[in-house]
Amino acid sequence: MLRGPVVLEFGTSWCGWCRGAQPLIGAAVAAHPSVRHVKIEDGPGRPLGRSFRVKLWPTLVFLLDGKEIGRVVRPQDAEDLRRALLQIDPRGG
């Protein structure tokens, strides 16, 4: 089990939505240095994304001690990411 605050980012390197969201995601995660950010290459035949019911990329799953606390799909707004990160890391930001 993953302990502490973790963000799982499901996507691919060739996905336009994923590439476009990287500056937003990078800035949000940088404001929370105690949060572990794990990028997961997703796609057909990749069971981890399916186990998290990922349907669109990028999907960010916010975990605290292995339990899903929040999720943001195709982030386009820094505020959505900030709120989700504060749920798992209230002292960050």
Gaussian input, Z-matrix of N, CA and C with variables (Angstrom, degrees):
# hf/3-21g

backbone

0 1
 N
 C     1     B1
 C     2     B2     1     A1
 N     3     B3     2     A2     1     D1
 C     4     B4     3     A3     2     D2
 C     5     B5     4     A4     3     D3
 N     6     B6     5     A5     4     D4
 C     7     B7     6     A6     5     D5
 C     8     B8     7     A7     6     D6
 N     9     B9     8     A8     7     D7
 C    10    B10     9     A9     8     D8
 C    11    B11    10    A10     9     D9
 N    12    B12    11    A11    10    D10
 C    13    B13    12    A12    11    D11
 C    14    B14    13    A13    12    D12
 N    15    B15    14    A14    13    D13
 C    16    B16    15    A15    14    D14
 C    17    B17    16    A16    15    D15
 N    18    B18    17    A17    16    D16
 C    19    B19    18    A18    17    D17
 C    20    B20    19    A19    18    D18
 N    21    B21    20    A20    19    D19
 C    22    B22    21    A21    20    D20
 C    23    B23    22    A22    21    D21
 N    24    B24    23    A23    22    D22
 C    25    B25    24    A24    23    D23
 C    26    B26    25    A25    24    D24
 N    27    B27    26    A26    25    D25
 C    28    B28    27    A27    26    D26
 C    29    B29    28    A28    27    D27
 N    30    B30    29    A29    28    D28
 C    31    B31    30    A30    29    D29
 C    32    B32    31    A31    30    D30
 N    33    B33    32    A32    31    D31
 C    34    B34    33    A33    32    D32
 C    35    B35    34    A34    33    D33
 N    36    B36    35    A35    34    D34
 C    37    B37    36    A36    35    D35
 C    38    B38    37    A37    36    D36
 N    39    B39    38    A38    37    D37
 C    40    B40    39    A39    38    D38
 C    41    B41    40    A40    39    D39
 N    42    B42    41    A41    40    D40
 C    43    B43    42    A42    41    D41
 C    44    B44    43    A43    42    D42
 N    45    B45    44    A44    43    D43
 C    46    B46    45    A45    44    D44
 C    47    B47    46    A46    45    D45
 N    48    B48    47    A47    46    D46
 C    49    B49    48    A48    47    D47
 C    50    B50    49    A49    48    D48
 N    51    B51    50    A50    49    D49
 C    52    B52    51    A51    50    D50
 C    53    B53    52    A52    51    D51
 N    54    B54    53    A53    52    D52
 C    55    B55    54    A54    53    D53
 C    56    B56    55    A55    54    D54
 N    57    B57    56    A56    55    D55
 C    58    B58    57    A57    56    D56
 C    59    B59    58    A58    57    D57
 N    60    B60    59    A59    58    D58
 C    61    B61    60    A60    59    D59
 C    62    B62    61    A61    60    D60
 N    63    B63    62    A62    61    D61
 C    64    B64    63    A63    62    D62
 C    65    B65    64    A64    63    D63
 N    66    B66    65    A65    64    D64
 C    67    B67    66    A66    65    D65
 C    68    B68    67    A67    66    D66
 N    69    B69    68    A68    67    D67
 C    70    B70    69    A69    68    D68
 C    71    B71    70    A70    69    D69
 N    72    B72    71    A71    70    D70
 C    73    B73    72    A72    71    D71
 C    74    B74    73    A73    72    D72
 N    75    B75    74    A74    73    D73
 C    76    B76    75    A75    74    D74
 C    77    B77    76    A76    75    D75
 N    78    B78    77    A77    76    D76
 C    79    B79    78    A78    77    D77
 C    80    B80    79    A79    78    D78
 N    81    B81    80    A80    79    D79
 C    82    B82    81    A81    80    D80
 C    83    B83    82    A82    81    D81
 N    84    B84    83    A83    82    D82
 C    85    B85    84    A84    83    D83
 C    86    B86    85    A85    84    D84
 N    87    B87    86    A86    85    D85
 C    88    B88    87    A87    86    D86
 C    89    B89    88    A88    87    D87
 N    90    B90    89    A89    88    D88
 C    91    B91    90    A90    89    D89
 C    92    B92    91    A91    90    D90
 N    93    B93    92    A92    91    D91
 C    94    B94    93    A93    92    D92
 C    95    B95    94    A94    93    D93
 N    96    B96    95    A95    94    D94
 C    97    B97    96    A96    95    D95
 C    98    B98    97    A97    96    D96
 N    99    B99    98    A98    97    D97
 C   100   B100    99    A99    98    D98
 C   101   B101   100   A100    99    D99
 N   102   B102   101   A101   100   D100
 C   103   B103   102   A102   101   D101
 C   104   B104   103   A103   102   D102
 N   105   B105   104   A104   103   D103
 C   106   B106   105   A105   104   D104
 C   107   B107   106   A106   105   D105
 N   108   B108   107   A107   106   D106
 C   109   B109   108   A108   107   D107
 C   110   B110   109   A109   108   D108
 N   111   B111   110   A110   109   D109
 C   112   B112   111   A111   110   D110
 C   113   B113   112   A112   111   D111
 N   114   B114   113   A113   112   D112
 C   115   B115   114   A114   113   D113
 C   116   B116   115   A115   114   D114
 N   117   B117   116   A116   115   D115
 C   118   B118   117   A117   116   D116
 C   119   B119   118   A118   117   D117
 N   120   B120   119   A119   118   D118
 C   121   B121   120   A120   119   D119
 C   122   B122   121   A121   120   D120
 N   123   B123   122   A122   121   D121
 C   124   B124   123   A123   122   D122
 C   125   B125   124   A124   123   D123
 N   126   B126   125   A125   124   D124
 C   127   B127   126   A126   125   D125
 C   128   B128   127   A127   126   D126
 N   129   B129   128   A128   127   D127
 C   130   B130   129   A129   128   D128
 C   131   B131   130   A130   129   D129
 N   132   B132   131   A131   130   D130
 C   133   B133   132   A132   131   D131
 C   134   B134   133   A133   132   D132
 N   135   B135   134   A134   133   D133
 C   136   B136   135   A135   134   D134
 C   137   B137   136   A136   135   D135
 N   138   B138   137   A137   136   D136
 C   139   B139   138   A138   137   D137
 C   140   B140   139   A139   138   D138
 N   141   B141   140   A140   139   D139
 C   142   B142   141   A141   140   D140
 C   143   B143   142   A142   141   D141
 N   144   B144   143   A143   142   D142
 C   145   B145   144   A144   143   D143
 C   146   B146   145   A145   144   D144
 N   147   B147   146   A146   145   D145
 C   148   B148   147   A147   146   D146
 C   149   B149   148   A148   147   D147
 N   150   B150   149   A149   148   D148
 C   151   B151   150   A150   149   D149
 C   152   B152   151   A151   150   D150
 N   153   B153   152   A152   151   D151
 C   154   B154   153   A153   152   D152
 C   155   B155   154   A154   153   D153
 N   156   B156   155   A155   154   D154
 C   157   B157   156   A156   155   D155
 C   158   B158   157   A157   156   D156
 N   159   B159   158   A158   157   D157
 C   160   B160   159   A159   158   D158
 C   161   B161   160   A160   159   D159
 N   162   B162   161   A161   160   D160
 C   163   B163   162   A162   161   D161
 C   164   B164   163   A163   162   D162
 N   165   B165   164   A164   163   D163
 C   166   B166   165   A165   164   D164
 C   167   B167   166   A166   165   D165
 N   168   B168   167   A167   166   D166
 C   169   B169   168   A168   167   D167
 C   170   B170   169   A169   168   D168
 N   171   B171   170   A170   169   D169
 C   172   B172   171   A171   170   D170
 C   173   B173   172   A172   171   D171
 N   174   B174   173   A173   172   D172
 C   175   B175   174   A174   173   D173
 C   176   B176   175   A175   174   D174
 N   177   B177   176   A176   175   D175
 C   178   B178   177   A177   176   D176
 C   179   B179   178   A178   177   D177
 N   180   B180   179   A179   178   D178
 C   181   B181   180   A180   179   D179
 C   182   B182   181   A181   180   D180
 N   183   B183   182   A182   181   D181
 C   184   B184   183   A183   182   D182
 C   185   B185   184   A184   183   D183
 N   186   B186   185   A185   184   D184
 C   187   B187   186   A186   185   D185
 C   188   B188   187   A187   186   D186
 N   189   B189   188   A188   187   D187
 C   190   B190   189   A189   188   D188
 C   191   B191   190   A190   189   D189
 N   192   B192   191   A191   190   D190
 C   193   B193   192   A192   191   D191
 C   194   B194   193   A193   192   D192
 N   195   B195   194   A194   193   D193
 C   196   B196   195   A195   194   D194
 C   197   B197   196   A196   195   D195
 N   198   B198   197   A197   196   D196
 C   199   B199   198   A198   197   D197
 C   200   B200   199   A199   198   D198
 N   201   B201   200   A200   199   D199
 C   202   B202   201   A201   200   D200
 C   203   B203   202   A202   201   D201
 N   204   B204   203   A203   202   D202
 C   205   B205   204   A204   203   D203
 C   206   B206   205   A205   204   D204
 N   207   B207   206   A206   205   D205
 C   208   B208   207   A207   206   D206
 C   209   B209   208   A208   207   D207
 N   210   B210   209   A209   208   D208
 C   211   B211   210   A210   209   D209
 C   212   B212   211   A211   210   D210
 N   213   B213   212   A212   211   D211
 C   214   B214   213   A213   212   D212
 C   215   B215   214   A214   213   D213
 N   216   B216   215   A215   214   D214
 C   217   B217   216   A216   215   D215
 C   218   B218   217   A217   216   D216
 N   219   B219   218   A218   217   D217
 C   220   B220   219   A219   218   D218
 C   221   B221   220   A220   219   D219
 N   222   B222   221   A221   220   D220
 C   223   B223   222   A222   221   D221
 C   224   B224   223   A223   222   D222
 N   225   B225   224   A224   223   D223
 C   226   B226   225   A225   224   D224
 C   227   B227   226   A226   225   D225
 N   228   B228   227   A227   226   D226
 C   229   B229   228   A228   227   D227
 C   230   B230   229   A229   228   D228
 N   231   B231   230   A230   229   D229
 C   232   B232   231   A231   230   D230
 C   233   B233   232   A232   231   D231
 N   234   B234   233   A233   232   D232
 C   235   B235   234   A234   233   D233
 C   236   B236   235   A235   234   D234
 N   237   B237   236   A236   235   D235
 C   238   B238   237   A237   236   D236
 C   239   B239   238   A238   237   D237
 N   240   B240   239   A239   238   D238
 C   241   B241   240   A240   239   D239
 C   242   B242   241   A241   240   D240
 N   243   B243   242   A242   241   D241
 C   244   B244   243   A243   242   D242
 C   245   B245   244   A244   243   D243
 N   246   B246   245   A245   244   D244
 C   247   B247   246   A246   245   D245
 C   248   B248   247   A247   246   D246
 N   249   B249   248   A248   247   D247
 C   250   B250   249   A249   248   D248
 C   251   B251   250   A250   249   D249
 N   252   B252   251   A251   250   D250
 C   253   B253   252   A252   251   D251
 C   254   B254   253   A253   252   D252
 N   255   B255   254   A254   253   D253
 C   256   B256   255   A255   254   D254
 C   257   B257   256   A256   255   D255
 N   258   B258   257   A257   256   D256
 C   259   B259   258   A258   257   D257
 C   260   B260   259   A259   258   D258
 N   261   B261   260   A260   259   D259
 C   262   B262   261   A261   260   D260
 C   263   B263   262   A262   261   D261
 N   264   B264   263   A263   262   D262
 C   265   B265   264   A264   263   D263
 C   266   B266   265   A265   264   D264
 N   267   B267   266   A266   265   D265
 C   268   B268   267   A267   266   D266
 C   269   B269   268   A268   267   D267
 N   270   B270   269   A269   268   D268
 C   271   B271   270   A270   269   D269
 C   272   B272   271   A271   270   D270
 N   273   B273   272   A272   271   D271
 C   274   B274   273   A273   272   D272
 C   275   B275   274   A274   273   D273
 N   276   B276   275   A275   274   D274
 C   277   B277   276   A276   275   D275
 C   278   B278   277   A277   276   D276

   B1=1.4568
   B2=1.5291
   B3=1.3224
   B4=1.4569
   B5=1.5219
   B6=1.3061
   B7=1.4685
   B8=1.5205
   B9=1.3237
   B10=1.4505
   B11=1.5208
   B12=1.3372
   B13=1.4612
   B14=1.5273
   B15=1.3281
   B16=1.4680
   B17=1.5255
   B18=1.3296
   B19=1.4592
   B20=1.5150
   B21=1.3319
   B22=1.4544
   B23=1.5247
   B24=1.3201
   B25=1.4665
   B26=1.5234
   B27=1.3249
   B28=1.4542
   B29=1.5177
   B30=1.3335
   B31=1.4523
   B32=1.5176
   B33=1.3214
   B34=1.4635
   B35=1.5280
   B36=1.3116
   B37=1.4676
   B38=1.5294
   B39=1.3325
   B40=1.4653
   B41=1.5324
   B42=1.3310
   B43=1.4671
   B44=1.5343
   B45=1.3306
   B46=1.4684
   B47=1.5181
   B48=1.3432
   B49=1.4646
   B50=1.5300
   B51=1.3368
   B52=1.4736
   B53=1.5266
   B54=1.3204
   B55=1.4665
   B56=1.5211
   B57=1.3240
   B58=1.4618
   B59=1.5156
   B60=1.3256
   B61=1.4645
   B62=1.5311
   B63=1.3274
   B64=1.4608
   B65=1.5359
   B66=1.3370
   B67=1.4715
   B68=1.5376
   B69=1.3178
   B70=1.4684
   B71=1.5355
   B72=1.3244
   B73=1.4664
   B74=1.5283
   B75=1.3172
   B76=1.4659
   B77=1.5203
   B78=1.3162
   B79=1.4662
   B80=1.5203
   B81=1.3266
   B82=1.4646
   B83=1.5220
   B84=1.3179
   B85=1.4692
   B86=1.5334
   B87=1.3324
   B88=1.4673
   B89=1.5265
   B90=1.3229
   B91=1.4669
   B92=1.5298
   B93=1.3376
   B94=1.4659
   B95=1.5251
   B96=1.3453
   B97=1.4699
   B98=1.5310
   B99=1.3135
   B100=1.4631
   B101=1.5335
   B102=1.3352
   B103=1.4662
   B104=1.5201
   B105=1.3045
   B106=1.4666
   B107=1.5267
   B108=1.3387
   B109=1.4737
   B110=1.5247
   B111=1.3426
   B112=1.4571
   B113=1.5216
   B114=1.3349
   B115=1.4644
   B116=1.5256
   B117=1.3274
   B118=1.4572
   B119=1.5196
   B120=1.3317
   B121=1.4630
   B122=1.5181
   B123=1.3213
   B124=1.4603
   B125=1.5271
   B126=1.3012
   B127=1.4516
   B128=1.5134
   B129=1.3244
   B130=1.4608
   B131=1.5298
   B132=1.3004
   B133=1.4618
   B134=1.5119
   B135=1.3107
   B136=1.4639
   B137=1.5264
   B138=1.3233
   B139=1.4613
   B140=1.5311
   B141=1.3244
   B142=1.4716
   B143=1.5291
   B144=1.3192
   B145=1.4662
   B146=1.5183
   B147=1.3148
   B148=1.4663
   B149=1.5230
   B150=1.3285
   B151=1.4737
   B152=1.5275
   B153=1.3416
   B154=1.4686
   B155=1.5342
   B156=1.3330
   B157=1.4661
   B158=1.5428
   B159=1.3307
   B160=1.4607
   B161=1.5265
   B162=1.3298
   B163=1.4631
   B164=1.5219
   B165=1.3253
   B166=1.4611
   B167=1.5209
   B168=1.3307
   B169=1.4676
   B170=1.5136
   B171=1.2784
   B172=1.4510
   B173=1.5233
   B174=1.3016
   B175=1.4632
   B176=1.5176
   B177=1.3219
   B178=1.4625
   B179=1.5137
   B180=1.3269
   B181=1.4560
   B182=1.5296
   B183=1.3207
   B184=1.4580
   B185=1.5275
   B186=1.3358
   B187=1.4594
   B188=1.5194
   B189=1.3167
   B190=1.4545
   B191=1.5193
   B192=1.3268
   B193=1.4718
   B194=1.5299
   B195=1.3366
   B196=1.4540
   B197=1.5136
   B198=1.3128
   B199=1.4691
   B200=1.5319
   B201=1.3329
   B202=1.4614
   B203=1.5233
   B204=1.3341
   B205=1.4612
   B206=1.5255
   B207=1.3244
   B208=1.4541
   B209=1.5058
   B210=1.3326
   B211=1.4630
   B212=1.5248
   B213=1.3244
   B214=1.4646
   B215=1.5222
   B216=1.3253
   B217=1.4547
   B218=1.5227
   B219=1.3216
   B220=1.4652
   B221=1.5293
   B222=1.3293
   B223=1.4731
   B224=1.5242
   B225=1.3158
   B226=1.4604
   B227=1.5194
   B228=1.3303
   B229=1.4542
   B230=1.5310
   B231=1.3110
   B232=1.4644
   B233=1.5260
   B234=1.3049
   B235=1.4658
   B236=1.5258
   B237=1.3321
   B238=1.4663
   B239=1.5252
   B240=1.3177
   B241=1.4621
   B242=1.5322
   B243=1.3108
   B244=1.4679
   B245=1.5272
   B246=1.3263
   B247=1.4740
   B248=1.5262
   B249=1.3234
   B250=1.4614
   B251=1.5317
   B252=1.3205
   B253=1.4681
   B254=1.5225
   B255=1.3202
   B256=1.4649
   B257=1.5255
   B258=1.3238
   B259=1.4664
   B260=1.5267
   B261=1.3393
   B262=1.4673
   B263=1.5166
   B264=1.3380
   B265=1.4616
   B266=1.5293
   B267=1.3573
   B268=1.4601
   B269=1.5332
   B270=1.3136
   B271=1.4800
   B272=1.5118
   B273=1.3371
   B274=1.4682
   B275=1.5120
   B276=1.3255
   B277=1.4519
   B278=1.4633
   A1=109.05
   A2=114.93
   A3=120.41
   A4=109.26
   A5=116.75
   A6=122.06
   A7=110.27
   A8=115.10
   A9=120.66
   A10=112.44
   A11=116.36
   A12=120.77
   A13=111.44
   A14=115.81
   A15=121.97
   A16=108.90
   A17=115.88
   A18=121.70
   A19=107.32
   A20=116.23
   A21=121.71
   A22=107.33
   A23=116.35
   A24=121.14
   A25=108.71
   A26=116.30
   A27=121.97
   A28=109.42
   A29=116.50
   A30=120.87
   A31=110.15
   A32=115.76
   A33=121.59
   A34=108.79
   A35=114.98
   A36=119.87
   A37=111.95
   A38=117.71
   A39=120.52
   A40=113.34
   A41=117.88
   A42=122.42
   A43=110.31
   A44=116.13
   A45=120.47
   A46=113.10
   A47=117.01
   A48=120.54
   A49=110.18
   A50=116.04
   A51=120.87
   A52=110.58
   A53=116.34
   A54=120.07
   A55=110.89
   A56=116.90
   A57=120.50
   A58=113.65
   A59=116.94
   A60=120.98
   A61=113.21
   A62=118.23
   A63=120.30
   A64=114.72
   A65=119.95
   A66=117.93
   A67=112.37
   A68=116.48
   A69=121.75
   A70=110.70
   A71=115.89
   A72=120.89
   A73=110.04
   A74=116.79
   A75=120.93
   A76=112.58
   A77=117.09
   A78=120.82
   A79=111.24
   A80=116.90
   A81=120.39
   A82=110.94
   A83=116.51
   A84=120.64
   A85=110.72
   A86=117.22
   A87=121.12
   A88=111.64
   A89=116.99
   A90=121.15
   A91=111.98
   A92=116.75
   A93=122.13
   A94=109.08
   A95=117.12
   A96=119.92
   A97=114.38
   A98=118.81
   A99=119.83
   A100=112.47
   A101=117.06
   A102=121.66
   A103=109.03
   A104=115.64
   A105=121.61
   A106=108.80
   A107=116.75
   A108=122.89
   A109=107.64
   A110=115.76
   A111=121.08
   A112=108.59
   A113=116.24
   A114=120.82
   A115=108.06
   A116=115.49
   A117=121.26
   A118=108.95
   A119=115.31
   A120=121.05
   A121=107.47
   A122=116.45
   A123=121.57
   A124=109.43
   A125=116.37
   A126=120.86
   A127=111.48
   A128=117.33
   A129=121.19
   A130=111.18
   A131=114.97
   A132=119.98
   A133=114.05
   A134=117.84
   A135=121.83
   A136=108.20
   A137=117.82
   A138=120.64
   A139=115.59
   A140=118.19
   A141=118.42
   A142=111.14
   A143=117.05
   A144=120.00
   A145=111.79
   A146=116.38
   A147=119.30
   A148=110.73
   A149=116.95
   A150=118.93
   A151=111.28
   A152=117.35
   A153=121.84
   A154=111.48
   A155=117.58
   A156=123.47
   A157=112.25
   A158=116.40
   A159=121.59
   A160=108.63
   A161=115.36
   A162=120.34
   A163=112.03
   A164=117.65
   A165=122.20
   A166=109.07
   A167=115.03
   A168=120.47
   A169=110.18
   A170=119.06
   A171=125.27
   A172=110.91
   A173=115.15
   A174=122.41
   A175=107.06
   A176=115.67
   A177=120.84
   A178=108.40
   A179=115.63
   A180=122.44
   A181=106.83
   A182=115.84
   A183=122.48
   A184=108.64
   A185=115.67
   A186=121.84
   A187=110.69
   A188=115.45
   A189=121.70
   A190=106.66
   A191=115.03
   A192=122.11
   A193=111.83
   A194=115.82
   A195=121.85
   A196=115.85
   A197=117.69
   A198=121.23
   A199=109.46
   A200=115.88
   A201=119.52
   A202=109.73
   A203=114.84
   A204=122.20
   A205=110.34
   A206=116.39
   A207=120.14
   A208=111.27
   A209=115.05
   A210=121.31
   A211=107.91
   A212=115.72
   A213=121.80
   A214=106.80
   A215=116.15
   A216=122.41
   A217=108.38
   A218=116.14
   A219=123.04
   A220=112.22
   A221=116.25
   A222=119.13
   A223=111.50
   A224=114.15
   A225=120.59
   A226=110.83
   A227=115.31
   A228=121.46
   A229=108.96
   A230=116.50
   A231=120.60
   A232=111.73
   A233=117.77
   A234=121.52
   A235=111.51
   A236=118.24
   A237=120.77
   A238=110.97
   A239=116.11
   A240=120.68
   A241=110.72
   A242=116.54
   A243=120.60
   A244=110.77
   A245=117.13
   A246=121.03
   A247=111.61
   A248=116.15
   A249=120.03
   A250=110.98
   A251=116.97
   A252=120.14
   A253=111.70
   A254=117.34
   A255=119.71
   A256=112.10
   A257=117.74
   A258=120.63
   A259=111.35
   A260=117.30
   A261=119.70
   A262=112.93
   A263=117.48
   A264=122.58
   A265=109.63
   A266=117.07
   A267=120.09
   A268=114.34
   A269=118.37
   A270=120.66
   A271=112.79
   A272=117.21
   A273=120.34
   A274=110.76
   A275=113.87
   A276=119.81
   A277=112.35
   D1=143.99
   D2=176.50
   D3=-82.16
   D4=123.16
   D5=179.81
   D6=-93.06
   D7=149.66
   D8=177.13
   D9=77.42
   D10=-168.49
   D11=-178.91
   D12=-81.03
   D13=129.73
   D14=-178.32
   D15=-139.12
   D16=140.13
   D17=170.85
   D18=-114.14
   D19=121.18
   D20=172.59
   D21=-96.79
   D22=123.71
   D23=179.22
   D24=-110.82
   D25=110.72
   D26=179.09
   D27=-95.05
   D28=130.87
   D29=178.52
   D30=177.99
   D31=-163.56
   D32=176.99
   D33=-139.84
   D34=161.71
   D35=-179.97
   D36=-73.88
   D37=-21.59
   D38=-177.36
   D39=-97.49
   D40=-3.62
   D41=-178.06
   D42=-75.19
   D43=123.84
   D44=179.40
   D45=-61.89
   D46=-40.47
   D47=177.30
   D48=-61.92
   D49=-41.70
   D50=-178.70
   D51=-64.42
   D52=-47.30
   D53=180.00
   D54=-63.17
   D55=-41.35
   D56=-179.47
   D57=-65.58
   D58=-29.76
   D59=-177.82
   D60=-85.51
   D61=-11.10
   D62=-173.94
   D63=-57.21
   D64=-44.02
   D65=178.58
   D66=-60.59
   D67=-40.85
   D68=179.84
   D69=-65.39
   D70=-47.02
   D71=-179.77
   D72=-65.18
   D73=-45.38
   D74=-179.37
   D75=-59.13
   D76=-44.24
   D77=179.77
   D78=-66.14
   D79=-40.88
   D80=-178.68
   D81=-65.84
   D82=-45.18
   D83=-178.55
   D84=-68.80
   D85=-35.20
   D86=179.47
   D87=-60.94
   D88=-28.89
   D89=179.75
   D90=-76.44
   D91=-3.97
   D92=-179.05
   D93=-131.94
   D94=72.79
   D95=-174.35
   D96=-63.49
   D97=-18.80
   D98=179.89
   D99=-84.96
   D100=-4.61
   D101=179.41
   D102=-90.72
   D103=128.39
   D104=175.59
   D105=-80.15
   D106=126.21
   D107=-178.71
   D108=-110.92
   D109=115.96
   D110=-176.87
   D111=-116.79
   D112=117.91
   D113=176.71
   D114=-89.97
   D115=131.87
   D116=-178.05
   D117=-122.64
   D118=116.61
   D119=176.18
   D120=-68.58
   D121=119.88
   D122=-174.42
   D123=-111.99
   D124=166.06
   D125=176.56
   D126=154.85
   D127=-176.96
   D128=-179.94
   D129=-55.83
   D130=137.33
   D131=179.86
   D132=79.09
   D133=5.83
   D134=178.79
   D135=-105.16
   D136=99.97
   D137=-171.23
   D138=-69.97
   D139=-22.86
   D140=-176.67
   D141=-63.53
   D142=-44.17
   D143=178.10
   D144=-61.18
   D145=-40.35
   D146=178.80
   D147=-66.16
   D148=-37.14
   D149=-179.45
   D150=-65.14
   D151=-24.43
   D152=176.17
   D153=-96.64
   D154=9.48
   D155=178.40
   D156=57.33
   D157=39.43
   D158=178.25
   D159=-77.23
   D160=126.77
   D161=179.90
   D162=-120.10
   D163=-27.61
   D164=179.61
   D165=-127.99
   D166=151.06
   D167=177.46
   D168=-110.86
   D169=150.80
   D170=-16.32
   D171=-74.86
   D172=146.77
   D173=171.26
   D174=-118.65
   D175=127.19
   D176=177.13
   D177=-109.53
   D178=126.18
   D179=179.62
   D180=-110.88
   D181=124.71
   D182=-176.36
   D183=-101.25
   D184=117.48
   D185=-176.14
   D186=-114.87
   D187=146.97
   D188=170.48
   D189=-130.97
   D190=114.85
   D191=-176.31
   D192=52.51
   D193=41.91
   D194=175.22
   D195=84.71
   D196=-4.30
   D197=-178.82
   D198=-103.81
   D199=132.56
   D200=178.80
   D201=-69.38
   D202=124.43
   D203=-179.64
   D204=-106.17
   D205=-32.39
   D206=-178.41
   D207=-160.82
   D208=172.41
   D209=-178.01
   D210=-155.08
   D211=140.03
   D212=174.27
   D213=-130.23
   D214=126.28
   D215=-179.95
   D216=-109.29
   D217=129.44
   D218=-179.61
   D219=47.15
   D220=64.63
   D221=-177.22
   D222=-61.36
   D223=134.41
   D224=176.70
   D225=-128.38
   D226=-0.99
   D227=-174.13
   D228=-136.92
   D229=127.86
   D230=-179.66
   D231=-62.39
   D232=-29.06
   D233=-177.44
   D234=-65.31
   D235=-39.18
   D236=177.79
   D237=-60.08
   D238=-43.77
   D239=179.58
   D240=-68.25
   D241=-41.69
   D242=-179.91
   D243=-59.84
   D244=-46.23
   D245=179.82
   D246=-62.35
   D247=-43.77
   D248=-179.44
   D249=-65.06
   D250=-41.19
   D251=178.57
   D252=-65.88
   D253=-38.13
   D254=178.90
   D255=-65.44
   D256=-25.32
   D257=177.06
   D258=-67.29
   D259=-32.63
   D260=-179.01
   D261=-102.31
   D262=-14.63
   D263=-178.12
   D264=-144.79
   D265=72.61
   D266=-174.06
   D267=-61.87
   D268=-21.66
   D269=-178.81
   D270=-87.14
   D271=-14.25
   D272=-179.35
   D273=-77.65
   D274=-178.95
   D275=175.23
   D276=80.98

